């Protein structure tokens, strides 16, 4: 969850217009670091027979982190060499990611309510990114700030949940409140 928060904060800043062209390689570097964490977590979750967490972490490692990091670097070099990135292709790629996460969202009904809300939040954000990148709806000027702030909020939820899970596990009791699952 903490690695997801790093990506959410970085993308949030980018969508809010806070990341200059010179910041794109740095954003990519942090995404590559997050990819290592997400991939490792995915493997551990799958070994523990957590199909939902393992598959979603693997998805985030591959596409939200690695592919997005490579894309960010590609955009940087394209812009530096006078080319305009055709981001419409990314909209089509994000469509697959948004569809996958949307389809598996009900599996998170068995997780705590905050994680379920976080996943729904990310579903909505990914579909907005699809719309902006493909040009299908909402001009970038309208949706980008909404996407940016939604990602920042998602990042804070991820930070809280990561800290709560770690501290509650270490102490063997609830130091931080975590809501119950929606579905038993």
C-alpha positions in Angstrom: 0.0 0.0 0.0 2.9 2.4 0.7 4.4 1.8 -2.8 0.9 2.4 -4.3 0.9 5.7 -2.3 4.2 6.7 -3.8 2.8 6.2 -7.3 -0.4 8.0 -6.4 1.4 11.0 -5.0 3.7 11.2 -8.0 0.9 10.8 -10.6 -1.3 13.2 -8.5 1.4 15.8 -8.7 1.8 15.2 -12.5 -2.0 15.5 -13.1 -2.1 18.7 -11.0 0.6 20.2 -13.2 3.3 20.2 -10.5 5.8 18.1 -12.4 7.9 19.9 -15.0 9.5 18.0 -17.9 12.7 17.8 -15.9 10.9 15.9 -13.2 9.7 13.1 -15.4 12.9 11.0 -15.1 12.7 11.3 -11.3 9.1 10.2 -11.4 10.0 7.2 -13.5 12.8 6.3 -11.1 10.4 6.2 -8.1 7.9 4.2 -10.2 10.7 1.6 -10.9 11.4 1.4 -7.2 7.7 0.9 -6.4 7.6 -1.8 -9.1 10.1 -3.9 -7.1 8.0 -3.5 -3.9 4.7 -4.3 -5.7 6.2 -7.3 -7.5 7.7 -8.8 -4.3 4.5 -8.3 -2.5 2.5 -9.9 -5.3 4.7 -13.0 -5.2 4.3 -13.2 -1.4 0.6 -12.8 -1.6 0.3 -15.5 -4.3 2.4 -17.9 -2.2 0.0 -17.2 0.7 -2.9 -18.1 -1.6 -4.2 -14.6 -1.6 -5.4 -14.6 -5.2 -7.0 -11.2 -5.0 -4.1 -9.3 -3.5 -1.5 -11.2 -5.5 -3.1 -10.6 -8.8 -3.8 -6.9 -8.2 -0.4 -6.2 -6.8 1.1 -7.9 -9.8 -1.1 -5.8 -12.0 0.1 -2.6 -10.2 3.7 -3.7 -10.4 3.5 -4.3 -14.2 1.3 -1.5 -15.3 0.9 1.2 -12.7 4.7 1.1 -11.9 6.9 -0.5 -14.6 5.0 0.4 -17.7 4.1 3.8 -16.4 7.7 4.4 -15.5 8.9 3.4 -19.0 6.1 5.5 -20.5 7.2 8.5 -18.4 10.8 8.2 -19.6 9.6 7.8 -23.2 7.6 11.0 -22.9 10.5 12.8 -21.5 12.8 11.8 -24.3 10.2 12.4 -27.0 9.5 15.9 -25.7 13.3 16.6 -25.4 13.8 15.5 -29.0 10.9 17.7 -30.3 8.3 14.9 -30.7 4.7 15.1 -29.3 3.8 11.9 -27.4 0.6 10.3 -28.8 -1.0 9.6 -25.4 -4.1 8.2 -27.0 -2.4 4.8 -27.1 -2.0 5.0 -23.4 -5.7 5.6 -23.0 -6.3 2.3 -24.8 -3.8 0.5 -22.6 -5.3 2.0 -19.4 -8.6 0.8 -20.6 -7.5 -2.8 -20.1 -6.1 -1.9 -16.6 -9.3 -0.1 -15.6 -11.5 -2.9 -16.9 -9.4 -5.5 -15.0 -9.5 -3.6 -11.7 -13.2 -2.9 -12.1 -14.0 -6.6 -12.8 -12.1 -7.7 -9.7 -13.4 -5.0 -7.4 -16.1 -7.2 -5.9 -13.4 -9.5 -4.6 -12.3 -6.6 -2.3 -15.7 -6.7 -0.6 -14.1 -9.4 1.6 -11.3 -7.0 2.5 -11.8 -4.2 5.0 -14.2 -1.4 3.9 -11.4 1.1 3.5 -9.5 -1.0 1.0 -12.7 -1.6 -0.9 -13.3 2.2 -1.0 -9.7 2.7 -2.1 -10.1 0.2 -5.0 -13.4 1.9 -6.1 -11.6 5.2 -6.0 -8.8 3.8 -8.2 -11.4 2.3 -10.6 -13.0 5.7 -11.1 -9.6 7.4 -11.5 -8.4 4.9 -14.1 -11.6 5.3 -16.1 -11.1 9.1 -16.0 -7.5 8.7 -17.3 -8.8 6.5 -20.1 -11.3 9.2 -21.0 -8.6 12.0 -20.9 -6.0 10.0 -22.8 -8.3 8.8 -25.5 -10.1 12.1 -25.8 -13.5 10.5 -25.3 -14.7 12.7 -22.5 -13.8 15.7 -20.3 -11.2 18.0 -21.5 -7.9 17.6 -19.7 -8.3 21.0 -18.0 -11.5 19.7 -16.4 -10.6 16.2 -15.4 -6.8 16.4 -14.6 -7.2 18.3 -11.3 -10.0 15.8 -10.2 -7.7 12.9 -11.2 -4.7 14.5 -9.4 -6.5 15.2 -6.1 -8.3 11.8 -6.2 -4.8 10.1 -6.5 -3.5 12.2 -3.6 -6.4 11.1 -1.4 -5.9 7.5 -2.5 -2.2 7.8 -1.6 -3.1 9.0 1.9 -5.6 6.1 2.4 -2.8 3.7 1.3 -0.3 5.2 3.7 -2.8 4.9 6.6 -3.7 1.3 5.7 0.0 0.3 5.4 0.9 1.9 8.7 -2.2 0.4 10.4 -1.5 -3.1 9.1 2.2 -3.0 10.1 1.7 -1.5 13.6 -1.4 -3.6 14.4 0.5 -6.8 13.4 3.6 -5.9 15.3 1.7 -5.2 18.5 -0.9 -7.9 18.0 -3.7 -5.5 18.7 -5.5 -2.6 17.1 -3.4 0.5 17.6 -5.0 2.0 14.5 -8.6 1.5 13.5 -9.3 -0.7 10.5 -12.9 -1.1 9.4 -14.4 -4.6 9.2 -14.9 -6.3 5.8 -18.1 -5.5 4.0 -18.8 -9.2 3.2 -17.9 -12.0 5.6 
